[in-house]
């Protein structure tokens, strides 16, 4: 099934399921946390935000953890973060 054609003057965006016409670059980072997976993701994104502008999306590509004395000591989450390139 083909998507409906765009109306004249309308820019493609996220609305209606269409992707915008951006070019993205992505990086891969691994965040770690003793608290959990979500905290590890937040840490990776927060750190990337110190030097990268225009972040738009992330994808969790790997989840793992470190075991110490039979218990989870910390989580490691690898994320791919996409950002738009500046003009």
TORPA-4810 file (N, C-alpha, C, O; in nm, 3 decimals):
<nodes>
NODE_1_0.084_-0.118_0.000_0.000_0.000_0.000_0.089_0.124_0.000_0.179_0.137_0.083_X
NODE_2_0.063_0.214_-0.091_0.144_0.335_-0.103_0.084_0.446_-0.019_-0.038_0.458_-0.009_X
NODE_3_0.171_0.530_0.042_0.120_0.643_0.119_0.054_0.745_0.028_0.088_0.757_-0.090_X
NODE_4_-0.040_0.818_0.084_-0.107_0.924_0.008_-0.007_1.031_-0.030_0.084_1.061_0.048_X
NODE_5_-0.021_1.091_-0.149_0.073_1.198_-0.188_0.060_1.317_-0.096_-0.046_1.342_-0.038_X
NODE_6_0.169_1.390_-0.083_0.169_1.510_0.001_0.095_1.623_-0.068_0.099_1.636_-0.191_X
NODE_7_0.028_1.703_0.011_-0.039_1.820_-0.044_0.064_1.927_-0.072_0.166_1.935_-0.004_X
NODE_8_0.040_2.008_-0.171_0.134_2.114_-0.208_0.160_2.204_-0.089_0.068_2.242_-0.017_X
NODE_9_0.286_2.238_-0.069_0.325_2.330_0.037_0.342_2.264_0.173_0.389_2.329_0.267_X
NODE_10_0.307_2.140_0.184_0.321_2.071_0.313_0.456_2.002_0.320_0.494_1.928_0.229_X
NODE_11_0.525_2.025_0.428_0.654_1.959_0.449_0.630_1.822_0.511_0.539_1.804_0.591_X
NODE_12_0.714_1.727_0.472_0.704_1.597_0.537_0.753_1.609_0.679_0.855_1.673_0.704_X
NODE_13_0.683_1.552_0.770_0.723_1.551_0.910_0.690_1.418_0.970_0.662_1.322_0.898_X
NODE_14_0.692_1.410_1.099_0.663_1.286_1.169_0.514_1.258_1.169_0.473_1.143_1.187_X
NODE_15_0.431_1.359_1.149_0.286_1.342_1.150_0.244_1.251_1.036_0.302_1.255_0.927_X
NODE_16_0.144_1.171_1.060_0.092_1.084_0.956_0.183_0.968_0.924_0.163_0.900_0.823_X
NODE_17_0.282_0.941_1.008_0.369_0.827_0.986_0.481_0.849_0.887_0.561_0.759_0.862_X
NODE_18_0.488_0.968_0.830_0.595_0.995_0.733_0.719_1.045_0.807_0.709_1.120_0.904_X
NODE_19_0.832_1.004_0.760_0.958_1.051_0.818_0.994_1.185_0.757_0.964_1.211_0.640_X
NODE_20_1.059_1.269_0.835_1.101_1.399_0.782_1.220_1.380_0.690_1.284_1.275_0.688_X
NODE_21_1.247_1.483_0.614_1.352_1.476_0.513_1.486_1.522_0.569_1.556_1.600_0.504_X
NODE_22_1.522_1.476_0.685_1.649_1.512_0.745_1.756_1.410_0.708_1.726_1.297_0.670_X
NODE_23_1.878_1.453_0.721_1.991_1.361_0.713_2.042_1.346_0.855_2.065_1.446_0.924_X
NODE_24_2.059_1.224_0.898_2.102_1.197_1.035_2.241_1.137_1.037_2.281_1.064_0.946_X
NODE_25_2.314_1.169_1.141_2.439_1.102_1.171_2.414_1.031_1.303_2.336_1.078_1.384_X
NODE_26_2.479_0.918_1.324_2.458_0.848_1.450_2.591_0.810_1.513_2.692_0.790_1.446_X
NODE_27_2.587_0.801_1.644_2.702_0.756_1.720_2.654_0.643_1.811_2.535_0.627_1.835_X
NODE_28_2.748_0.567_1.860_2.715_0.458_1.951_2.789_0.479_2.082_2.911_0.500_2.083_X
NODE_29_2.716_0.474_2.192_2.772_0.493_2.325_2.724_0.382_2.417_2.619_0.322_2.393_X
NODE_30_2.799_0.356_2.522_2.756_0.261_2.625_2.751_0.334_2.757_2.852_0.386_2.806_X
NODE_31_2.631_0.337_2.816_2.613_0.396_2.948_2.608_0.286_3.051_2.567_0.174_3.021_X
NODE_32_2.649_0.316_3.172_2.643_0.215_3.278_2.580_0.277_3.402_2.587_0.398_3.425_X
NODE_33_2.517_0.190_3.483_2.450_0.236_3.603_2.432_0.121_3.701_2.409_0.007_3.661_X
NODE_34_2.442_0.152_3.828_2.411_0.055_3.932_2.261_0.047_3.955_2.212_-0.050_4.012_X
NODE_35_2.187_0.150_3.911_2.043_0.158_3.936_1.961_0.072_3.840_1.868_0.004_3.883_X
NODE_36_1.995_0.075_3.711_1.917_-0.002_3.615_1.940_0.039_3.471_2.019_0.128_3.441_X
NODE_37_1.867_-0.028_3.384_1.881_-0.007_3.240_1.844_0.135_3.199_1.918_0.200_3.126_X
NODE_38_1.729_0.183_3.245_1.685_0.317_3.205_1.783_0.424_3.250_1.809_0.519_3.176_X
NODE_39_1.839_0.410_3.368_1.936_0.506_3.417_2.063_0.503_3.331_2.123_0.607_3.305_X
NODE_40_2.102_0.385_3.287_2.220_0.373_3.200_2.196_0.445_3.067_2.286_0.512_3.016_X
NODE_41_2.075_0.431_3.012_2.040_0.501_2.888_2.043_0.652_2.911_2.100_0.726_2.831_X
NODE_42_1.980_0.696_3.019_1.977_0.840_3.051_2.118_0.897_3.066_2.145_1.008_3.020_X
NODE_43_2.207_0.823_3.128_2.345_0.869_3.145_2.416_0.884_3.011_2.486_0.983_2.989_X
NODE_44_2.397_0.788_2.922_2.461_0.795_2.790_2.410_0.916_2.713_2.488_0.989_2.652_X
NODE_45_2.278_0.937_2.715_2.219_1.049_2.641_2.260_1.183_2.703_2.291_1.278_2.631_X
NODE_46_2.261_1.190_2.835_2.302_1.314_2.903_2.446_1.349_2.869_2.478_1.465_2.844_X
NODE_47_2.532_1.250_2.868_2.673_1.276_2.837_2.689_1.320_2.692_2.765_1.413_2.663_X
NODE_48_2.618_1.255_2.600_2.625_1.294_2.459_2.576_1.437_2.441_2.629_1.511_2.359_X
NODE_49_2.475_1.475_2.518_2.417_1.609_2.508_2.513_1.721_2.544_2.487_1.837_2.513_X
NODE_50_2.622_1.689_2.611_2.721_1.792_2.645_2.799_1.840_2.524_2.850_1.952_2.523_X
NODE_51_2.809_1.756_2.421_2.889_1.793_2.304_2.815_1.778_2.172_2.865_1.823_2.068_X
NODE_52_2.699_1.716_2.172_2.626_1.692_2.047_2.495_1.769_2.050_2.418_1.762_2.146_X
NODE_53_2.470_1.844_1.943_2.345_1.918_1.930_2.248_1.841_1.840_2.288_1.751_1.767_X
NODE_54_2.123_1.877_1.848_2.019_1.828_1.758_1.994_1.677_1.767_1.961_1.613_1.668_X
NODE_55_2.010_1.620_1.888_1.979_1.478_1.903_1.829_1.459_1.882_1.749_1.539_1.931_X
NODE_56_1.792_1.353_1.810_1.652_1.331_1.776_1.599_1.194_1.816_1.480_1.181_1.845_X
NODE_57_1.682_1.093_1.818_1.633_0.959_1.849_1.745_0.874_1.909_1.863_0.906_1.899_X
NODE_58_1.703_0.764_1.971_1.801_0.666_2.017_1.743_0.527_1.998_1.622_0.508_1.991_X
NODE_59_1.833_0.431_1.990_1.796_0.290_1.976_1.885_0.209_2.068_2.007_0.220_2.061_X
NODE_60_1.826_0.129_2.152_1.904_0.040_2.238_1.950_-0.077_2.151_1.868_-0.149_2.094_X
NODE_61_2.081_-0.096_2.140_2.134_-0.202_2.055_2.186_-0.321_2.134_2.198_-0.431_2.080_X
NODE_62_2.216_-0.299_2.262_2.267_-0.409_2.344_2.245_-0.378_2.492_2.260_-0.264_2.535_X
NODE_63_2.209_-0.480_2.566_2.195_-0.467_2.710_2.274_-0.579_2.775_2.261_-0.695_2.737_X
NODE_64_2.354_-0.545_2.872_2.431_-0.645_2.943_2.458_-0.594_3.084_2.425_-0.480_3.117_X
NODE_65_2.516_-0.677_3.165_2.545_-0.635_3.301_2.669_-0.701_3.355_2.726_-0.791_3.293_X
NODE_66_2.709_-0.656_3.468_2.828_-0.708_3.535_2.783_-0.774_3.665_2.709_-0.716_3.745_X
NODE_67_2.828_-0.897_3.684_2.790_-0.973_3.803_2.908_-0.978_3.899_3.021_-1.006_3.861_X
NODE_68_2.877_-0.950_4.025_2.979_-0.953_4.129_2.921_-1.026_4.251_2.817_-0.986_4.303_X
NODE_69_2.988_-1.130_4.295_2.944_-1.209_4.410_2.801_-1.259_4.394_2.723_-1.259_4.489_X
NODE_70_2.769_-1.303_4.273_2.640_-1.361_4.246_2.524_-1.264_4.232_2.408_-1.305_4.226_X
NODE_71_2.554_-1.134_4.226_2.449_-1.033_4.213_2.485_-0.935_4.101_2.601_-0.919_4.065_X
NODE_72_2.381_-0.871_4.048_2.404_-0.769_3.945_2.471_-0.650_4.012_2.415_-0.588_4.102_X
NODE_73_2.593_-0.618_3.966_2.666_-0.504_4.022_2.630_-0.376_3.947_2.612_-0.270_4.008_X
NODE_74_2.618_-0.385_3.814_2.574_-0.271_3.735_2.532_-0.315_3.597_2.568_-0.423_3.550_X
NODE_75_2.454_-0.230_3.533_2.402_-0.253_3.399_2.483_-0.173_3.298_2.532_-0.064_3.328_X
NODE_76_2.498_-0.228_3.179_2.560_-0.158_3.068_2.463_-0.163_2.950_2.416_-0.270_2.911_X
NODE_77_2.434_-0.048_2.894_2.340_-0.040_2.782_2.406_0.037_2.668_2.448_0.152_2.686_X
NODE_78_2.415_-0.026_2.553_2.470_0.040_2.435_2.355_0.098_2.356_2.258_0.029_2.324_X
NODE_79_2.367_0.227_2.323_2.264_0.297_2.247_2.325_0.362_2.124_2.439_0.408_2.125_X
NODE_80_2.247_0.363_2.019_2.281_0.438_1.899_2.198_0.565_1.908_2.076_0.558_1.923_X
NODE_81_2.262_0.680_1.899_2.195_0.808_1.910_2.204_0.880_1.776_2.313_0.896_1.721_X
NODE_82_2.090_0.922_1.724_2.086_0.993_1.596_2.065_1.141_1.616_1.989_1.183_1.704_X
NODE_83_2.132_1.220_1.535_2.117_1.364_1.542_2.121_1.421_1.401_2.183_1.364_1.311_X
NODE_84_2.053_1.535_1.384_2.050_1.597_1.251_2.176_1.680_1.231_2.231_1.737_1.325_X
NODE_85_2.219_1.683_1.108_2.336_1.763_1.072_2.294_1.907_1.052_2.185_1.935_1.002_X
NODE_86_2.380_1.998_1.090_2.350_2.139_1.072_2.376_2.181_0.929_2.462_2.125_0.861_X
NODE_87_2.301_2.279_0.885_2.316_2.329_0.745_2.445_2.406_0.730_2.475_2.455_0.621_X
</nodes>
